[in-house]
Amino acid sequence: MPKCLIATFGWTEQFVLSSILKHGIEVGDWIILLVPDRRDEKSEVIIRDFESFLNRYGEGIELKVERVPLDSFDHAVAKVSEVLREVLSKNPEKVVINLSGGMRVLILATYIAVLLACPRDVMIELETEDRERSYHIPNLSIRGLVKLNEIDRVILKELRGCEADTSRLLQKLKIPRSTLHKHLRELESKGLVNLERRGRLLYASITALGKFLSIAAE
């Protein structure tokens, strides 16, 4: 069965090469490089050099470059989560996430996406800048800790754009008011939404955790 190496990528290919040497690479395996969507000339040269290296020495290895938007942290997490879901849908034998290269915001967004979207058996590793030491980072997967049913997912997705009062949510969901209030209170207790009463109306807004879980649940 193939394995997949996913790496945050910056101005050096050395961290990816270290992972290749450590875990081995075989025909049918694939490598995904996560890079910012804003192109940098130096990084582009390194990517082309790495592609040339694989063409010479990695026959049968698929390389894919995924460009991650960094205009907002939410968008970065959403894009990496999308990449991870696609990888997991192919049921690879092993998935290794290397967080040693690239911009800090990309590294952090990737780690958050892994916690949200990946099972615990996905390996996360991090090397020091001098490559003298490598660490296995715990995959504290929270995907299974917070259960979202279909109503919860719709509520959170609706709130990702802006806050909403219960009347708007009722129009969207077409469920009894008592059912909506029950779900909102449960989401509030999990730290996924904030509720605020203004006069006779109850408003709901999504929290950062709620937004990330909503993205991961898509």
VEXFIRO-119833 format. One record per residue (C-alpha): residue number from 0; residue in one letter; x, y, z. Coordinates in pm, 1 decimal, decimal comma, always signed. Example, Ala and Ser with C-alpha at 12.3 -4.5 7.8 and 13.67 -1.06 7.14 Angstrom:
BEGIN
[rec 0 A [+1230,0 -450,0 +780,0]]
[rec 1 S [+1367,0 -106,0 +714,0]]
END
This chain:
BEGIN
[rec 0 M [+0,0 +0,0 +0,0]]
[rec 1 P [+130,2 +349,5 -78,0]]
[rec 2 K [+223,2 +605,3 +180,9]]
[rec 3 C [+200,1 +982,0 +169,7]]
[rec 4 L [+445,0 +1242,3 +292,9]]
[rec 5 I [+300,4 +1590,6 +343,9]]
[rec 6 A [+540,7 +1872,6 +421,0]]
[rec 7 T [+519,3 +2244,0 +483,0]]
[rec 8 F [+771,9 +2384,6 +239,6]]
[rec 9 G [+986,2 +2696,1 +237,3]]
[rec 10 W [+1331,1 +2798,6 +122,2]]
[rec 11 T [+1497,1 +2457,7 +154,5]]
[rec 12 E [+1415,0 +2105,2 +49,9]]
[rec 13 Q [+1640,3 +1952,7 +317,0]]
[rec 14 F [+1359,4 +1873,9 +563,1]]
[rec 15 V [+1164,1 +1685,4 +296,9]]
[rec 16 L [+1474,8 +1493,7 +195,3]]
[rec 17 S [+1534,8 +1403,3 +560,8]]
[rec 18 S [+1183,1 +1258,7 +585,3]]
[rec 19 I [+1232,8 +1064,3 +263,5]]
[rec 20 L [+1553,3 +910,8 +400,2]]
[rec 21 K [+1391,0 +833,2 +735,5]]
[rec 22 H [+1069,9 +673,9 +609,3]]
[rec 23 G [+1180,2 +549,2 +270,1]]
[rec 24 I [+996,0 +603,3 -53,1]]
[rec 25 E [+869,4 +352,6 -308,8]]
[rec 26 V [+689,0 +341,7 -639,0]]
[rec 27 G [+328,1 +448,6 -587,1]]
[rec 28 D [+401,5 +673,0 -288,9]]
[rec 29 W [+324,3 +1040,2 -315,4]]
[rec 30 I [+456,4 +1364,9 -173,1]]
[rec 31 I [+254,3 +1680,1 -113,0]]
[rec 32 L [+425,5 +2013,5 -57,4]]
[rec 33 L [+223,2 +2281,1 +120,1]]
[rec 34 V [+332,1 +2627,3 +10,8]]
[rec 35 P [+181,2 +2977,2 +40,9]]
[rec 36 D [-35,8 +3080,7 -252,5]]
[rec 37 R [+167,6 +3399,9 -278,2]]
[rec 38 R [+454,3 +3296,2 -502,9]]
[rec 39 D [+807,5 +3368,7 -393,8]]
[rec 40 E [+1085,1 +3352,4 -653,2]]
[rec 41 K [+1332,7 +3176,8 -424,8]]
[rec 42 S [+1076,3 +2917,4 -315,8]]
[rec 43 E [+971,1 +2855,3 -675,7]]
[rec 44 V [+1331,7 +2778,9 -769,0]]
[rec 45 I [+1359,7 +2531,5 -478,9]]
[rec 46 I [+1034,3 +2362,8 -583,5]]
[rec 47 R [+1157,6 +2324,6 -941,2]]
[rec 48 D [+1488,7 +2182,6 -816,6]]
[rec 49 F [+1303,7 +1932,3 -598,8]]
[rec 50 E [+1082,0 +1832,7 -891,9]]
[rec 51 S [+1395,6 +1774,4 -1100,2]]
[rec 52 F [+1543,9 +1562,4 -820,5]]
[rec 53 L [+1233,6 +1341,7 -808,1]]
[rec 54 N [+1227,8 +1308,2 -1186,1]]
[rec 55 R [+1583,4 +1175,3 -1174,5]]
[rec 56 Y [+1575,6 +959,0 -863,1]]
[rec 57 G [+1212,0 +908,8 -769,7]]
[rec 58 E [+1055,7 +730,8 -1063,9]]
[rec 59 G [+698,1 +635,4 -990,0]]
[rec 60 I [+666,9 +891,2 -708,5]]
[rec 61 E [+386,4 +1143,9 -746,6]]
[rec 62 L [+457,0 +1501,9 -643,0]]
[rec 63 K [+182,0 +1755,1 -584,8]]
[rec 64 V [+223,3 +2118,5 -482,8]]
[rec 65 E [-73,1 +2259,1 -289,3]]
[rec 66 R [-89,4 +2637,7 -261,2]]
[rec 67 V [-245,5 +2748,4 +66,1]]
[rec 68 P [-412,6 +3091,5 +94,8]]
[rec 69 L [-274,5 +3292,5 +383,9]]
[rec 70 D [-508,7 +3591,3 +359,6]]
[rec 71 S [-674,5 +3458,5 +674,3]]
[rec 72 F [-598,5 +3178,5 +919,2]]
[rec 73 D [-944,6 +3027,7 +862,1]]
[rec 74 H [-884,3 +2999,2 +488,3]]
[rec 75 A [-544,5 +2838,4 +547,7]]
[rec 76 V [-690,6 +2576,9 +784,3]]
[rec 77 A [-977,7 +2511,5 +541,8]]
[rec 78 K [-743,2 +2451,0 +249,2]]
[rec 79 V [-511,0 +2219,1 +440,5]]
[rec 80 S [-812,7 +2030,6 +581,3]]
[rec 81 E [-936,0 +1982,2 +224,9]]
[rec 82 V [-597,3 +1841,0 +122,4]]
[rec 83 L [-592,5 +1605,9 +421,2]]
[rec 84 R [-942,4 +1476,9 +354,7]]
[rec 85 E [-847,7 +1398,7 -4,4]]
[rec 86 V [-537,3 +1211,0 +111,1]]
[rec 87 L [-728,2 +1009,5 +372,3]]
[rec 88 S [-999,0 +920,8 +119,1]]
[rec 89 K [-733,0 +719,4 -69,3]]
[rec 90 N [-663,8 +503,7 +238,9]]
[rec 91 P [-283,3 +522,9 +234,8]]
[rec 92 E [-94,0 +276,3 +449,3]]
[rec 93 K [+94,2 +556,9 +624,1]]
[rec 94 V [+66,0 +934,9 +640,8]]
[rec 95 V [+355,3 +1147,4 +764,6]]
[rec 96 I [+315,6 +1521,0 +822,6]]
[rec 97 N [+645,6 +1710,3 +838,2]]
[rec 98 L [+611,8 +2057,7 +991,9]]
[rec 99 S [+978,4 +2157,3 +970,7]]
[rec 100 G [+979,1 +2398,1 +677,1]]
[rec 101 G [+793,8 +2703,7 +556,8]]
[rec 102 M [+624,1 +3000,7 +718,3]]
[rec 103 R [+514,9 +2977,7 +1081,0]]
[rec 104 V [+153,3 +3060,6 +1000,2]]
[rec 105 L [+147,6 +2776,7 +744,8]]
[rec 106 I [+300,0 +2534,5 +995,3]]
[rec 107 L [+46,7 +2628,0 +1262,9]]
[rec 108 A [-248,4 +2613,6 +1022,2]]
[rec 109 T [-135,7 +2268,5 +909,4]]
[rec 110 Y [-107,5 +2141,8 +1266,3]]
[rec 111 I [-454,6 +2273,0 +1351,8]]
[rec 112 A [-595,1 +2109,6 +1037,9]]
[rec 113 V [-435,2 +1777,6 +1134,2]]
[rec 114 L [-589,1 +1792,3 +1482,5]]
[rec 115 L [-928,7 +1863,3 +1332,1]]
[rec 116 A [-929,9 +1635,0 +1030,3]]
[rec 117 C [-695,9 +1341,1 +1091,9]]
[rec 118 P [-717,3 +1023,2 +1300,1]]
[rec 119 R [-460,1 +964,2 +1570,7]]
[rec 120 D [-244,8 +726,2 +1364,9]]
[rec 121 V [-123,3 +1005,6 +1136,7]]
[rec 122 M [+240,3 +1077,8 +1225,5]]
[rec 123 I [+347,3 +1438,4 +1286,7]]
[rec 124 E [+717,0 +1518,5 +1294,7]]
[rec 125 L [+928,4 +1827,5 +1344,6]]
[rec 126 E [+1301,9 +1876,0 +1296,4]]
[rec 127 T [+1520,5 +2142,1 +1451,0]]
[rec 128 E [+1666,8 +2402,7 +1218,1]]
[rec 129 D [+2009,8 +2236,0 +1227,4]]
[rec 130 R [+1842,7 +1897,9 +1157,1]]
[rec 131 E [+2027,0 +1740,8 +1448,5]]
[rec 132 R [+1711,7 +1635,9 +1630,9]]
[rec 133 S [+1368,5 +1519,9 +1522,6]]
[rec 134 Y [+1053,5 +1517,7 +1735,2]]
[rec 135 H [+728,4 +1327,4 +1706,2]]
[rec 136 I [+448,2 +1571,3 +1785,8]]
[rec 137 P [+136,6 +1427,2 +1951,9]]
[rec 138 N [-164,7 +1410,4 +1725,3]]
[rec 139 L [-420,7 +1515,3 +1984,7]]
[rec 140 S [-701,4 +1446,2 +1743,3]]
[rec 141 I [-1017,5 +1624,0 +1850,4]]
[rec 142 R [-1219,6 +1501,8 +1554,8]]
[rec 143 G [-1381,3 +1231,9 +1764,3]]
[rec 144 L [-1413,5 +1431,4 +2083,2]]
[rec 145 V [-1678,7 +1674,0 +1962,3]]
[rec 146 K [-1966,4 +1505,7 +1783,6]]
[rec 147 L [-2161,4 +1718,6 +1537,4]]
[rec 148 N [-2488,7 +1600,9 +1390,9]]
[rec 149 E [-2637,2 +1739,4 +1070,7]]
[rec 150 I [-2829,3 +2019,2 +1246,0]]
[rec 151 D [-2515,4 +2125,8 +1433,5]]
[rec 152 R [-2315,7 +2135,3 +1109,1]]
[rec 153 V [-2577,6 +2347,6 +933,6]]
[rec 154 I [-2595,5 +2590,5 +1226,5]]
[rec 155 L [-2218,0 +2632,8 +1239,0]]
[rec 156 K [-2188,0 +2672,5 +862,5]]
[rec 157 E [-2461,4 +2936,4 +865,6]]
[rec 158 L [-2282,7 +3127,0 +1143,3]]
[rec 159 R [-1944,3 +3123,2 +971,3]]
[rec 160 G [-2047,2 +3419,8 +759,7]]
[rec 161 C [-2191,4 +3634,5 +1036,8]]
[rec 162 E [-2395,6 +3614,6 +1353,9]]
[rec 163 A [-2762,9 +3534,9 +1324,1]]
[rec 164 D [-3074,3 +3557,1 +1534,5]]
[rec 165 T [-3291,1 +3253,7 +1593,0]]
[rec 166 S [-3553,1 +3367,9 +1341,0]]
[rec 167 R [-3302,3 +3349,5 +1056,0]]
[rec 168 L [-3178,2 +3010,0 +1170,7]]
[rec 169 L [-3534,2 +2879,2 +1194,4]]
[rec 170 Q [-3599,2 +2985,2 +835,5]]
[rec 171 K [-3285,8 +2801,5 +724,3]]
[rec 172 L [-3334,6 +2482,9 +925,3]]
[rec 173 K [-3713,7 +2454,8 +931,1]]
[rec 174 I [-3716,2 +2283,5 +1269,5]]
[rec 175 P [-3917,4 +2357,9 +1585,2]]
[rec 176 R [-3795,6 +2653,1 +1790,2]]
[rec 177 S [-3745,1 +2432,1 +2095,4]]
[rec 178 T [-3520,2 +2199,0 +1892,0]]
[rec 179 L [-3310,8 +2490,6 +1767,9]]
[rec 180 H [-3267,0 +2629,2 +2119,8]]
[rec 181 K [-3162,3 +2285,3 +2244,4]]
[rec 182 H [-2893,4 +2259,8 +1977,3]]
[rec 183 L [-2771,1 +2614,4 +2035,9]]
[rec 184 R [-2737,2 +2554,9 +2409,2]]
[rec 185 E [-2543,8 +2232,9 +2348,6]]
[rec 186 L [-2312,8 +2408,1 +2102,0]]
[rec 187 E [-2261,4 +2686,6 +2354,9]]
[rec 188 S [-2171,9 +2435,4 +2627,1]]
[rec 189 K [-1905,9 +2288,1 +2395,9]]
[rec 190 G [-1756,3 +2631,6 +2331,6]]
[rec 191 L [-1857,2 +2635,5 +1966,3]]
[rec 192 V [-2100,9 +2928,8 +1969,4]]
[rec 193 N [-2169,1 +3234,5 +2180,9]]
[rec 194 L [-2527,7 +3331,2 +2261,9]]
[rec 195 E [-2642,5 +3681,5 +2347,2]]
[rec 196 R [-2994,1 +3804,6 +2414,1]]
[rec 197 R [-3076,4 +4150,6 +2283,2]]
[rec 198 G [-3422,8 +4253,9 +2379,8]]
[rec 199 R [-3656,7 +3979,5 +2267,1]]
[rec 200 L [-3412,1 +3824,4 +2020,3]]
[rec 201 L [-3143,5 +3563,5 +2084,4]]
[rec 202 Y [-2832,0 +3603,2 +1867,7]]
[rec 203 A [-2575,4 +3333,5 +1800,0]]
[rec 204 S [-2218,8 +3382,0 +1680,4]]
[rec 205 I [-1955,2 +3120,6 +1608,2]]
[rec 206 T [-1634,4 +3088,4 +1811,6]]
[rec 207 A [-1289,8 +3022,1 +1663,7]]
[rec 208 L [-1311,9 +2656,8 +1769,7]]
[rec 209 G [-1659,1 +2629,0 +1620,3]]
[rec 210 K [-1536,2 +2773,4 +1292,5]]
[rec 211 F [-1245,5 +2531,6 +1269,0]]
[rec 212 L [-1462,7 +2229,5 +1354,3]]
[rec 213 S [-1719,6 +2341,7 +1097,7]]
[rec 214 I [-1448,5 +2361,7 +832,8]]
[rec 215 A [-1315,0 +2019,1 +924,7]]
[rec 216 A [-1664,7 +1863,0 +918,9]]
[rec 217 E [-1733,9 +1961,5 +557,8]]
END
